[in-house]
């Protein structure tokens, strides 16, 4: 149980275009989802926290107008990278958490974004 | 602000050796601590979760301990194998947010 999927697993896009990444909890309802970013040879950095039906909370230094997060249902959150630039190239990982549990986060397999 | 530090940054050991990875954190007000494994280019595999009220957790050859008062956790790997080669990340949780350490990259040589 507690499976989280991400789609796509990798994507290449041109500079200036937008890319949407989906994060789904497959066998549980995720009241909260988290988006992380990982640059090469670095650790994961939390970008934002999204609760179903409300606006996402962004970490300091993360541009909310550039990284649009929508958590429209208890099983789906999306991250849209708008007007992507090469410096946005990174590994994006989502995780999901259900309330009333052990606060354990379940992670998706990640999405590799390359902006050319 | 919570800071998580892992030492060493890299470790190379011969197969069969027992080893300890260290994680320290600055704010003891945590809900839990998780250890993860990450293979190159891949996502995270959760290894062990220790709740703040617990002292240790075990899974197979892995044992993780938690000392909140001193802000430390250790991951003990017994009888290491080449398949254990990966980056090991610890992360401390508070109200759902996870703060990650920089990781320890482990190489187990046959």
Interface residues (C-beta under 8 A of the other chain):
Chain A: X32 X34 X42 X43 X44 X45 X46 X49 X93 X95 X97 X102 X103 X104 X105 X106 X107 X108 X109 X110 X112
Chain B: X31 X32 X34 X36 X41 X42 X43 X44 X46 X49 X51 X89 X91 X93 X96 X97 X98 X99 X100 X101 X102 X103
